[in-house]
Amino acid sequence: MDVEELLGLLQRAYSDEWLAYYQYWLGAKVVKGPMKDAVGAELLVHATEELAHADLVAMRIIQLGGTPVTRPEDWYKFTNCGYDAPDDPFVKTLLEQNIKGEQCAIGVYKRLLDLTREKDPVTYNMVLTILQQEVEHEEDLQALLEDYELLVNALKG
């Protein structure tokens, strides 16, 4: 296993996690519209979990002899998934932005899983744990979006 390649991929995932944390955290603060309390609460839970992912990835980077990205401005250089600012705080918009982010994260961690399978069991197990949570996040957000759509349709009809 090429440790330098793995460290580079983990640096990117680390940057993604910090940007996801901030996107969720800020979204939870500014969310507006129907179901805003439920959506805000869910976004805050996700923010906490994304921060825990950043911690796990940082510790693995250090264990492998690397240094986590030290400057927040560099997160943009390394990110796989980018950052969707919650400039439009409407419930549906935030849910859609965060679903897109989770789908990207799922792809990132699936690739890391494939790369580390049978080569690096410690990283593999960490990635598997994070991937399971990212899938749960995406499912939670999809369920909230479905509830939102049902509410809107009920109000129309």
N, CA, C and O of each residue as an XYZ file, in Angstrom:
628
protein
N       0.854     -1.181      0.000
C       0.000      0.000      0.000
C       0.896      1.240      0.000
O       1.810      1.341      0.819
N       0.649      2.157     -0.888
C       1.410      3.396     -0.974
C       0.902      4.351      0.106
O      -0.175      4.932     -0.027
N       1.687      4.507      1.180
C       1.260      5.317      2.319
C       1.084      6.784      1.927
O       0.167      7.446      2.414
N       1.942      7.292      1.064
C       1.818      8.695      0.638
C       0.507      8.922     -0.118
O      -0.165      9.935      0.075
N       0.157      7.968     -0.978
C      -1.120      8.079     -1.702
C      -2.284      8.058     -0.708
O      -3.210      8.863     -0.813
N      -2.234      7.145      0.245
C      -3.284      7.039      1.251
C      -3.369      8.323      2.072
O      -4.465      8.819      2.335
N      -2.224      8.860      2.476
C      -2.227     10.111      3.238
C      -2.874     11.239      2.441
O      -3.633     12.036      2.994
N      -2.578     11.309      1.155
C      -3.201     12.333      0.310
C      -4.716     12.192      0.267
O      -5.441     13.183      0.356
N      -5.190     10.963      0.131
C      -6.636     10.718      0.105
C      -7.276     11.035      1.463
O      -8.386     11.564      1.526
N      -6.572     10.711      2.536
C      -7.095     11.016      3.872
C      -7.097     12.521      4.133
O      -7.993     13.027      4.809
N      -6.109     13.240      3.607
C      -6.102     14.716      3.728
C      -7.341     15.301      3.051
O      -7.965     16.232      3.560
N      -7.678     14.741      1.908
C      -8.862     15.218      1.175
C     -10.129     14.918      1.971
O     -11.010     15.770      2.084
N     -10.222     13.705      2.524
C     -11.393     13.335      3.323
C     -11.489     14.206      4.576
O     -12.581     14.611      4.976
N     -10.351     14.489      5.187
C     -10.307     15.350      6.364
C     -10.854     16.740      6.026
O     -11.648     17.304      6.779
N     -10.425     17.276      4.900
C     -10.915     18.584      4.460
C     -12.421     18.538      4.205
O     -13.145     19.460      4.580
N     -12.888     17.471      3.570
C     -14.326     17.296      3.333
C     -15.103     17.313      4.643
O     -16.154     17.946      4.741
N     -14.584     16.619      5.645
C     -15.307     16.511      6.916
C     -15.438     17.870      7.602
O     -16.492     18.186      8.153
N     -14.393     18.661      7.571
C     -14.479     19.986      8.186
C     -15.469     20.872      7.442
O     -16.251     21.591      8.065
N     -15.440     20.825      6.120
C     -16.388     21.636      5.347
C     -17.817     21.140      5.562
O     -18.744     21.945      5.646
N     -18.002     19.826      5.651
C     -19.335     19.267      5.917
C     -19.815     19.684      7.305
O     -20.978     20.048      7.484
N     -18.916     19.629      8.282
C     -19.267     20.065      9.630
C     -19.812     21.493      9.591
O     -20.889     21.767     10.120
N     -19.071     22.388      8.969
C     -19.477     23.793      8.961
C     -20.767     23.999      8.168
O     -21.631     24.779      8.567
N     -20.888     23.299      7.051
C     -22.107     23.413      6.242
C     -23.325     22.978      7.055
O     -24.354     23.654      7.038
N     -23.218     21.868      7.757
C     -24.319     21.390      8.590
C     -24.588     22.325      9.764
O     -25.733     22.690     10.033
N     -23.529     22.702     10.449
C     -23.669     23.531     11.646
C     -24.344     24.856     11.310
O     -25.289     25.267     11.983
N     -23.854     25.521     10.265
C     -24.426     26.816      9.880
C     -25.841     26.641      9.343
O     -26.723     27.446      9.644
N     -26.061     25.600      8.554
C     -27.400     25.324      8.053
C     -28.406     25.150      9.178
O     -29.542     25.613      9.078
N     -27.991     24.485     10.247
C     -28.872     24.268     11.401
C     -29.251     25.595     12.051
O     -30.340     25.719     12.612
N     -28.383     26.570     11.983
C     -28.634     27.877     12.594
C     -29.554     28.749     11.745
O     -30.370     29.494     12.286
N     -29.431     28.663     10.426
C     -30.129     29.616      9.543
C     -31.373     29.043      8.862
O     -32.086     29.784      8.185
N     -31.654     27.749      9.021
C     -32.746     27.091      8.298
C     -34.085     27.807      8.514
O     -34.407     28.243      9.619
N     -34.854     27.913      7.421
C     -36.161     28.571      7.454
C     -37.167     27.730      6.677
O     -36.805     26.992      5.761
N     -38.433     27.855      7.058
C     -39.494     27.193      6.312
C     -40.162     26.109      7.135
O     -39.857     25.920      8.313
N     -41.092     25.391      6.482
C     -41.818     24.336      7.174
C     -40.857     23.253      7.668
O     -39.912     22.895      6.966
N     -41.093     22.739      8.857
C     -40.280     21.675      9.455
C     -38.879     22.149      9.835
O     -37.977     21.332     10.019
N     -38.690     23.479      9.955
C     -37.341     23.991     10.221
C     -36.759     23.467     11.525
O     -35.550     23.254     11.618
N     -37.598     23.257     12.532
C     -37.069     22.764     13.807
C     -36.544     21.337     13.672
O     -35.465     21.020     14.175
N     -37.297     20.485     13.000
C     -36.872     19.096     12.802
C     -35.615     19.039     11.930
O     -34.680     18.294     12.224
N     -35.601     19.827     10.868
C     -34.449     19.835      9.965
C     -33.230     20.406     10.680
O     -32.137     19.850     10.569
N     -33.399     21.495     11.403
C     -32.288     22.100     12.137
C     -31.692     21.134     13.146
O     -30.472     21.042     13.279
N     -32.551     20.413     13.859
C     -32.072     19.441     14.847
C     -31.269     18.331     14.170
O     -30.220     17.922     14.669
N     -31.765     17.850     13.037
C     -31.056     16.785     12.311
C     -29.716     17.285     11.781
O     -28.716     16.570     11.847
N     -29.690     18.505     11.257
C     -28.445     19.067     10.739
C     -27.409     19.210     11.856
O     -26.219     18.985     11.639
N     -27.865     19.582     13.040
C     -26.951     19.723     14.167
C     -26.367     18.373     14.591
O     -25.184     18.287     14.919
N     -27.182     17.331     14.587
C     -26.684     15.977     14.891
C     -25.634     15.570     13.852
O     -24.584     15.029     14.198
N     -25.926     15.834     12.590
C     -24.986     15.485     11.525
C     -23.687     16.271     11.668
O     -22.603     15.728     11.455
N     -23.796     17.553     12.031
C     -22.595     18.377     12.219
C     -21.680     17.741     13.262
O     -20.471     17.637     13.059
N     -22.261     17.322     14.367
C     -21.484     16.700     15.443
C     -20.791     15.440     14.947
O     -19.633     15.192     15.283
N     -21.491     14.647     14.153
C     -20.906     13.411     13.636
C     -19.826     13.685     12.596
O     -18.838     12.953     12.534
N     -19.990     14.718     11.781
C     -18.955     15.065     10.801
C     -17.682     15.521     11.518
O     -16.574     15.211     11.080
N     -17.843     16.251     12.611
C     -16.690     16.679     13.394
C     -15.973     15.461     13.986
O     -14.744     15.423     14.035
N     -16.739     14.476     14.430
C     -16.133     13.234     14.943
C     -15.388     12.496     13.828
O     -14.343     11.893     14.072
N     -15.926     12.542     12.604
C     -15.234     11.924     11.468
C     -13.898     12.631     11.228
O     -12.880     11.978     10.997
N     -13.904     13.963     11.284
C     -12.662     14.722     11.094
C     -11.630     14.298     12.133
O     -10.442     14.191     11.830
N     -12.087     14.057     13.354
C     -11.191     13.628     14.422
C     -10.596     12.250     14.118
O      -9.390     12.045     14.261
N     -11.440     11.317     13.701
C     -10.960      9.974     13.358
C      -9.929     10.024     12.233
O      -8.879      9.385     12.309
N     -10.241     10.786     11.194
C      -9.341     10.870     10.040
C      -8.030     11.546     10.442
O      -6.954     11.116     10.026
N      -8.121     12.606     11.252
C      -6.903     13.295     11.702
C      -6.002     12.347     12.480
O      -4.788     12.323     12.275
N      -6.597     11.572     13.365
C      -5.794     10.631     14.164
C      -5.133      9.574     13.281
O      -3.994      9.175     13.526
N      -5.856      9.121     12.249
C      -5.263      8.116     11.350
C      -4.130      8.724     10.531
O      -3.108      8.076     10.308
N      -4.309      9.969     10.081
C      -3.235     10.653      9.345
C      -1.982     10.720     10.213
O      -0.878     10.443      9.743
N      -2.157     11.086     11.475
C      -1.022     11.193     12.392
C      -0.390      9.825     12.623
O       0.835      9.704     12.631
N      -1.212      8.791     12.813
C      -0.684      7.434     13.010
C       0.153      6.971     11.824
O       1.115      6.221     11.987
N      -0.218      7.421     10.638
C       0.506      7.026      9.423
C       1.717      7.920      9.155
O       2.402      7.754      8.146
N       1.979      8.868     10.059
C       3.155      9.709      9.928
C       2.929     11.021      9.204
O       3.883     11.736      8.896
N       1.686     11.341      8.933
C       1.376     12.584      8.247
C       0.907     13.664      9.210
O       0.871     13.466     10.425
N       0.550     14.805      8.644
C       0.007     15.924      9.413
C      -1.308     16.330      8.773
O      -1.354     16.558      7.564
N      -2.385     16.426      9.556
C      -3.651     16.898      8.989
C      -3.482     18.303      8.397
O      -2.582     19.045      8.791
N      -4.332     18.650      7.474
C      -4.311     19.980      6.866
C      -4.388     21.006      7.998
O      -5.319     20.982      8.803
N      -3.409     21.902      8.055
C      -3.293     22.813      9.196
C      -3.965     24.169      8.981
O      -4.154     24.921      9.937
N      -4.321     24.482      7.759
C      -4.923     25.794      7.473
C      -6.299     25.608      6.836
O      -6.434     24.966      5.794
N      -7.316     26.181      7.478
C      -8.674     26.030      6.929
C      -8.797     26.468      5.470
O      -9.574     25.879      4.720
N      -8.051     27.482      5.057
C      -8.161     27.916      3.655
C      -7.694     26.825      2.694
O      -8.074     26.824      1.523
N      -6.874     25.901      3.184
C      -6.408     24.804      2.342
C      -7.455     23.711      2.171
O      -7.333     22.878      1.274
N      -8.489     23.701      3.023
C      -9.555     22.701      2.856
C     -10.145     22.779      1.454
O     -10.509     21.756      0.874
N     -10.242     23.990      0.907
C     -10.797     24.154     -0.441
C      -9.886     23.562     -1.510
O     -10.366     23.117     -2.552
N      -8.604     23.553     -1.268
C      -7.662     22.985     -2.237
C      -7.743     21.462     -2.262
O      -7.525     20.837     -3.300
N      -8.057     20.872     -1.111
C      -8.033     19.423     -0.977
C      -9.397     18.757     -1.127
O      -9.470     17.559     -1.400
N     -10.473     19.512     -0.954
C     -11.801     18.907     -0.872
C     -12.184     18.099     -2.110
O     -11.894     18.483     -3.243
N     -12.843     16.974     -1.859
C     -13.464     16.188     -2.926
C     -14.865     16.715     -3.219
O     -15.287     16.783     -4.373
N     -15.566     17.082     -2.172
C     -17.010     17.330     -2.249
C     -17.384     18.807     -2.224
O     -18.548     19.147     -2.437
N     -16.430     19.682     -1.969
C     -16.716     21.103     -1.970
C     -17.537     21.549     -0.770
O     -17.636     20.854      0.241
N     -18.114     22.721     -0.917
C     -18.884     23.329      0.158
C     -20.024     24.108     -0.473
O     -19.804     24.989     -1.304
N     -21.250     23.773     -0.068
C     -22.424     24.520     -0.536
C     -22.863     25.437      0.590
O     -23.498     24.999      1.550
N     -22.522     26.707      0.467
C     -22.909     27.677      1.494
C     -24.432     27.731      1.610
O     -25.136     27.728      0.601
N     -24.932     27.781      2.832
C     -26.386     27.852      3.011
C     -26.916     29.268      2.779
O     -27.605     29.831      3.629
N     -26.586     29.831      1.619
C     -27.019     31.192      1.287
C     -28.529     31.275      1.135
O     -29.134     32.298      1.453
N     -29.139     30.197      0.646
C     -30.596     30.091      0.592
C     -30.976     29.142      1.729
O     -30.825     27.928      1.594
N     -31.472     29.687      2.858
C     -31.698     28.852      4.040
C     -33.015     28.071      4.024
O     -33.405     27.503      5.044
N     -33.703     28.035      2.876
C     -34.983     27.340      2.816
C     -34.777     25.832      3.017
O     -33.833     25.248      2.485
N     -35.657     25.229      3.775
C     -35.572     23.817      4.161
C     -35.225     22.907      2.978
O     -34.262     22.142      3.038
N     -36.001     22.994      1.923
C     -35.799     22.087      0.786
C     -34.413     22.275      0.170
O     -33.745     21.299     -0.171
N     -33.990     23.512      0.031
C     -32.677     23.800     -0.557
C     -31.562     23.199      0.295
O     -30.652     22.553     -0.223
N     -31.643     23.421      1.611
C     -30.605     22.885      2.497
C     -30.585     21.362      2.468
O     -29.515     20.753      2.439
N     -31.757     20.749      2.475
C     -31.812     19.284      2.417
C     -31.171     18.780      1.128
O     -30.375     17.841      1.157
N     -31.507     19.390      0.011
C     -30.946     18.958     -1.271
C     -29.428     19.153     -1.315
O     -28.706     18.290     -1.816
N     -28.943     20.283     -0.793
C     -27.495     20.525     -0.770
C     -26.783     19.458      0.054
O     -25.750     18.924     -0.351
N     -27.354     19.160      1.214
C     -26.690     18.214      2.105
C     -26.815     16.775      1.611
O     -25.920     15.967      1.858
N     -27.886     16.443      0.932
C     -27.998     15.112      0.313
C     -26.897     14.956     -0.739
O     -26.240     13.917     -0.807
N     -26.702     15.982     -1.547
C     -25.641     15.954     -2.560
C     -24.279     15.754     -1.901
O     -23.459     14.975     -2.387
N     -24.041     16.452     -0.799
C     -22.778     16.318     -0.080
C     -22.576     14.911      0.470
O     -21.477     14.360      0.402
N     -23.645     14.336      1.015
C     -23.551     12.974      1.551
C     -23.297     11.969      0.431
O     -22.522     11.029      0.607
N     -23.934     12.156     -0.696
C     -23.716     11.236     -1.815
C     -22.263     11.298     -2.279
O     -21.676     10.274     -2.632
N     -21.690     12.485     -2.277
C     -20.271     12.621     -2.631
C     -19.407     11.910     -1.588
O     -18.498     11.161     -1.944
N     -19.687     12.143     -0.304
C     -18.908     11.521      0.774
C     -18.987      9.998      0.699
O     -17.990      9.311      0.921
N     -20.154      9.478      0.392
C     -20.323      8.029      0.258
C     -19.397      7.498     -0.840
O     -18.755      6.462     -0.668
N     -19.333      8.204     -1.954
C     -18.439      7.805     -3.041
C     -16.975      7.847     -2.623
O     -16.207      6.941     -2.947
N     -16.587      8.900     -1.902
C     -15.202      9.044     -1.428
C     -14.840      7.873     -0.527
O     -13.786      7.259     -0.694
N     -15.710      7.565      0.424
C     -15.387      6.502      1.377
C     -15.486      5.112      0.758
O     -14.783      4.198      1.190
N     -16.331      4.937     -0.232
C     -16.352      3.643     -0.936
C     -15.024      3.409     -1.646
O     -14.495      2.297     -1.634
N     -14.487      4.462     -2.264
C     -13.188      4.334     -2.940
C     -12.078      4.027     -1.927
O     -11.205      3.200     -2.190
N     -12.115      4.690     -0.779
C     -11.117      4.422      0.266
C     -11.246      2.999      0.801
O     -10.249      2.347      1.111
N     -12.484      2.529      0.904
C     -12.721      1.160      1.365
C     -12.087      0.162      0.398
O     -11.407     -0.775      0.815
N     -12.321      0.377     -0.901
C     -11.754     -0.505     -1.920
C     -10.223     -0.474     -1.884
O      -9.570     -1.506     -2.045
N      -9.664      0.708     -1.674
C      -8.219      0.874     -1.681
C      -7.557      0.181     -0.486
O      -6.468     -0.378     -0.618
N      -8.208      0.216      0.672
C      -7.584     -0.298      1.893
C      -7.967     -1.747      2.214
O      -7.355     -2.370      3.081
N      -8.967     -2.278      1.525
C      -9.409     -3.661      1.774
C      -8.218     -4.607      1.665
O      -7.495     -4.578      0.669
N      -8.010     -5.433      2.666
C      -6.944     -6.439      2.719
C      -5.533     -5.855      2.691
O      -4.561     -6.604      2.599
N      -5.405     -4.520      2.770
C      -4.080     -3.906      2.760
C      -3.804     -3.133      4.048
O      -2.671     -3.093      4.527
N      -4.854     -2.518      4.606
C      -4.690     -1.663      5.791
C      -5.959     -1.801      6.631
O      -6.879     -0.992      6.508
N      -6.007     -2.830      7.490
C      -7.231     -3.098      8.250
C      -7.636     -1.969      9.196
O      -8.827     -1.787      9.448
N      -6.693     -1.218      9.717
C      -7.028     -0.130     10.641
C      -7.781      0.977      9.892
O      -8.843      1.424     10.326
N      -7.217      1.405      8.770
C      -7.896      2.437      7.969
C      -9.207      1.898      7.416
O     -10.215      2.604      7.400
N      -9.196      0.662      6.968
C     -10.406      0.037      6.425
C     -11.546      0.092      7.445
O     -12.660      0.491      7.104
N     -11.283     -0.300      8.671
C     -12.328     -0.314      9.693
C     -12.812      1.093     10.034
O     -14.004      1.302     10.261
N     -11.897      2.053     10.071
C     -12.285      3.443     10.310
C     -13.189      3.942      9.181
O     -14.233      4.546      9.429
N     -12.779      3.684      7.957
C     -13.544      4.124      6.788
C     -14.919      3.460      6.777
O     -15.918      4.106      6.460
N     -14.975      2.187      7.119
C     -16.258      1.479      7.152
C     -17.204      2.126      8.165
O     -18.389      2.298      7.880
N     -16.699      2.478      9.327
C     -17.502      3.139     10.357
C     -18.043      4.472      9.839
O     -19.230      4.768      9.979
N     -17.162      5.268      9.243
C     -17.579      6.574      8.714
C     -18.584      6.390      7.586
O     -19.596      7.089      7.536
N     -18.314      5.460      6.685
C     -19.216      5.211      5.555
C     -20.619      4.846      6.030
O     -21.610      5.328      5.482
N     -20.697      4.003      7.037
C     -22.016      3.622      7.565
C     -22.779      4.849      8.059
O     -23.984      4.965      7.832
N     -22.084      5.761      8.732
C     -22.751      6.969      9.210
C     -23.137      7.894      8.061
O     -24.195      8.523      8.100
N     -22.293      7.981      7.048
C     -22.623      8.841      5.903
C     -23.874      8.315      5.186
O     -24.719      9.098      4.753
N     -23.985      7.004      5.065
C     -25.181      6.413      4.454
C     -26.411      6.720      5.307
O     -27.468      7.055      4.772
N     -26.280      6.609      6.625
C     -27.393      6.951      7.517
C     -27.781      8.416      7.367
O     -28.967      8.746      7.357
N     -26.793      9.295      7.251
C     -27.078     10.721      7.064
C     -27.902     10.943      5.799
O     -28.905     11.657      5.799
N     -27.448     10.309      4.726
C     -28.162     10.489      3.452
C     -29.598      9.979      3.570
O     -30.525     10.617      3.070
N     -29.785      8.847      4.218
C     -31.133      8.294      4.412
C     -31.986      9.214      5.279
O     -33.159      9.432      4.977
N     -31.409      9.757      6.356
C     -32.141     10.682      7.230
C     -32.605     11.915      6.462
O     -33.746     12.355      6.598
N     -31.702     12.462      5.657
C     -32.032     13.664      4.892
C     -33.075     13.368      3.820
O     -33.975     14.175      3.587
N     -32.955     12.214      3.168
C     -33.959     11.823      2.162
C     -35.331     11.680      2.822
O     -36.336     12.092      2.241
N     -35.389     11.106      4.023
C     -36.660     10.938      4.733
C     -37.257     12.303      5.081
O     -38.464     12.502      4.943
N     -36.434     13.233      5.526
C     -36.933     14.577      5.824
C     -37.438     15.267      4.564
O     -38.455     15.959      4.599
N     -36.736     15.081      3.456
C     -37.176     15.682      2.192
C     -38.510     15.079      1.754
O     -39.382     15.797      1.265
N     -38.674     13.776      1.924
C     -39.953     13.135      1.599
C     -41.073     13.674      2.489
O     -42.173     13.942      2.005
N     -40.803     13.832      3.783
C     -41.798     14.398      4.702
C     -42.172     15.815      4.287
O     -43.342     16.195      4.321
N     -41.167     16.588      3.895
C     -41.415     17.955      3.439
C     -42.336     17.950      2.216
O     -43.303     18.708      2.151
N     -42.020     17.088      1.254
C     -42.832     17.001      0.033
C     -44.277     16.587      0.359
O     -45.223     17.133     -0.210
N     -44.443     15.629      1.265
C     -45.785     15.223      1.681
C     -46.534     16.370      2.321
O     -47.721     16.561      2.057
N     -45.858     17.134      3.156
C     -46.482     18.283      3.820
C     -46.920     19.319      2.791
O     -48.048     19.810      2.838
N     -46.038     19.646      1.877
C     -46.360     20.644      0.845
C     -47.531     20.186     -0.009
O     -48.437     20.965     -0.301
N     -47.510     18.915     -0.409
C     -48.608     18.380     -1.228
C     -49.925     18.351     -0.450
O     -50.983     18.600     -1.026
N     -49.875     18.052      0.840
C     -51.089     18.040      1.670
C     -51.670     19.443      1.789
O     -52.888     19.619      1.795
N     -50.797     20.436      1.883
C     -51.258     21.821      1.999
C     -51.865     22.314      0.687
O     -52.776     23.141      0.686
N     -51.350     21.795     -0.431
C     -51.887     22.168     -1.744
C     -53.259     21.550     -1.967
O     -54.159     22.185     -2.518
N     -53.409     20.279     -1.522
C     -54.595     19.516     -1.855
C     -55.671     19.681     -0.848
O     -56.745     19.096     -0.989
